[in-house]
């Protein structure tokens, strides 16, 4: 069965179309109108090997907040849709990633229960039009809509761009592990409850 999802979200603040393929090769077609965010989403696709297509129009004349948060909501919902009943997946993933002077760890559990922990000191800075605080808002939205535990830890780092990029890449690698099909779990939901 193809593990894909396609959805559209229309609000008074944003209009978003998103599609993904969990068994892709990391191809990305991203257009959100927020350059730094597009860069992060492109590398998220590349390092997770999830094909990702996002077209977003938002109220950028105010600021990018609604666009970034709503893309996170859409990505979380698409993950839930593509995973189905989660039969055969690894469920858990974690990755510690160096990005120059930064070391970041992200751990994920596709448990069906949202819980978000952010332990990352990100300097308040605007990268292009992207306010650095939006990185936390994006991943909180993914966790909430994606019904997953998501723990983000930046051990150390100074450069704002590097910190956020390190987190996105570590999250991508953790997701890649968690959504991967485990041949030893074929036909089995990875939970003693029998459902996730």
Secondary structure, 3 states (H helix, E strand, C coil): CCCEEEEEEECCCEEEEEEEECCCCCCEEEECCCHHHHHHHHHHHHHHCCEEEEEEEECCCCCCHHHHHHHHHHHHHHHHHHHCCCECECCEEEEEEEECCEEEEEEEECCCCCEEEEECCCCCCEECCEECCHHHHHHHHHHHHHCCEEEEEEEECCCHHHHHHHHHHHHHHHHHHHHCECHHHCCCECCCCCCC
